[in-house]
Amino acid sequence: MYTVSVSRSFVAQHSLTVPDPGPEGDRHSHHYTLEVTVGSPDLDAYGYVVDIDHLTAAVDDVAEEFRDQTLNDHPAFDGLNPSVEHFARVVADSLAADPRISSDRVRTLRVAIDEDDVARVSYERELTEEALSD
């Protein structure tokens, strides 16, 4: 399996909405590093998994969507605790629908998010025709 990764860093805020969140229940900022990896068992005629410029543009757009924002206020987090785990899935779902990354070749999408220098969470999904129609 070939993989290509692109990463971007940004700051965003959230406040956890779980019972007894302690200080994490107050709005606070984190420095996030988003790493997006796409995978394919084969390459196209030019030797690419995906055009890196297209992947970079898609990741830049997602990073800009959340940069300096409060996750709790984003519609994708409606009814969800804005945990970094949910954040990784929200980003993956957004990117899975992006035509700049999807192709007949790309089979996997992995989103890893570092929250400060403390934790790394990842979410991986398949990008088959069946998975895309879910």
Legacy VTK file of the C-alpha trace (Angstrom):
# vtk DataFile Version 3.0
C-alpha trace
ASCII
DATASET POLYDATA
POINTS 134 float
0.000 0.000 0.000
1.347 3.420 -0.989
0.542 6.342 1.291
0.877 10.101 0.994
0.541 12.437 3.984
0.096 16.172 4.374
0.018 18.050 7.682
-1.028 21.487 8.860
-1.069 23.172 12.271
-3.604 25.595 13.686
-5.185 26.749 16.925
-8.845 26.188 17.771
-10.936 26.277 20.927
-13.465 24.032 22.594
-15.092 23.273 25.908
-15.882 19.687 26.752
-19.538 18.918 27.432
-19.221 15.668 29.407
-20.356 15.376 33.045
-17.785 16.809 35.455
-15.295 17.966 32.795
-13.193 19.894 35.292
-11.235 22.798 33.790
-11.726 21.300 30.303
-15.374 22.381 30.586
-14.299 26.004 30.229
-13.505 27.302 26.743
-9.799 26.889 26.079
-7.422 26.702 23.135
-5.323 23.891 21.761
-2.578 23.838 19.198
-3.671 21.116 16.775
-1.534 19.415 14.167
-3.644 17.717 11.543
-2.065 14.952 9.476
-4.046 13.466 6.593
-2.871 10.262 4.928
-4.397 8.659 1.855
-3.510 5.163 0.711
-3.686 3.197 -2.497
-2.475 -0.244 -3.536
-1.301 1.158 -6.875
-0.224 4.361 -8.597
-1.712 6.264 -11.513
-0.016 6.614 -14.913
2.174 9.422 -13.500
3.296 7.476 -10.446
0.960 9.249 -7.989
-1.408 8.028 -5.312
-3.032 11.439 -5.498
-1.831 14.819 -6.709
-0.078 16.233 -3.618
-1.149 19.767 -4.572
-4.801 18.650 -4.528
-4.390 16.877 -1.188
-2.604 19.914 0.251
-5.388 22.241 -0.923
-8.060 20.013 0.633
-6.179 19.839 3.957
-5.561 23.608 3.885
-9.300 24.206 3.426
-10.199 21.985 6.385
-7.547 23.608 8.594
-8.854 27.063 7.654
-12.430 26.004 8.423
-11.474 25.312 12.055
-8.588 27.774 12.577
-9.333 30.195 15.447
-12.869 28.788 15.759
-14.683 27.187 18.682
-15.477 23.572 17.824
-18.652 23.667 19.940
-20.076 26.291 17.548
-19.438 24.280 14.373
-22.531 22.490 12.984
-20.619 19.199 12.650
-20.398 19.049 16.459
-24.135 19.540 17.040
-25.030 17.192 19.895
-21.448 15.926 20.206
-18.837 16.434 22.861
-16.098 18.237 20.874
-13.419 15.697 21.777
-10.358 15.273 19.622
-11.704 11.818 18.722
-14.883 13.326 17.295
-12.775 16.024 15.645
-10.735 13.406 13.747
-13.918 11.750 12.433
-15.496 15.089 11.463
-12.393 15.990 9.441
-12.248 12.535 7.837
-15.910 12.692 6.817
-15.382 16.114 5.282
-12.303 15.033 3.349
-13.879 11.761 2.187
-16.441 13.827 0.299
-13.808 16.074 -1.286
-13.380 15.315 -5.011
-9.771 16.554 -4.886
-8.811 13.419 -2.957
-11.262 10.760 -3.970
-10.381 8.634 -6.971
-10.770 5.088 -8.181
-7.342 4.345 -6.676
-7.474 5.892 -3.204
-8.739 3.257 -0.783
-7.985 4.602 2.699
-8.104 7.925 4.474
-6.497 8.399 7.870
-6.778 11.580 9.900
-4.455 11.993 12.874
-4.733 15.022 15.142
-2.179 15.996 17.756
-3.690 18.031 20.577
-0.854 20.200 21.822
2.125 17.946 22.490
0.111 15.703 24.790
-2.130 13.429 22.762
-2.506 12.024 19.258
-5.809 10.613 18.054
-6.534 9.066 14.687
-9.530 7.940 12.699
-9.263 5.783 9.605
-11.883 4.929 7.041
-12.072 3.129 3.752
-12.906 5.059 0.614
-14.578 2.343 -1.411
-17.715 3.066 -3.442
-19.805 1.365 -0.729
-18.220 3.437 2.055
-18.672 6.672 0.107
-22.388 6.033 -0.336
-22.978 5.636 3.439
LINES 1 135
134 0 1 2 3 4 5 6 7 8 9 10 11 12 13 14 15 16 17 18 19 20 21 22 23 24 25 26 27 28 29 30 31 32 33 34 35 36 37 38 39 40 41 42 43 44 45 46 47 48 49 50 51 52 53 54 55 56 57 58 59 60 61 62 63 64 65 66 67 68 69 70 71 72 73 74 75 76 77 78 79 80 81 82 83 84 85 86 87 88 89 90 91 92 93 94 95 96 97 98 99 100 101 102 103 104 105 106 107 108 109 110 111 112 113 114 115 116 117 118 119 120 121 122 123 124 125 126 127 128 129 130 131 132 133
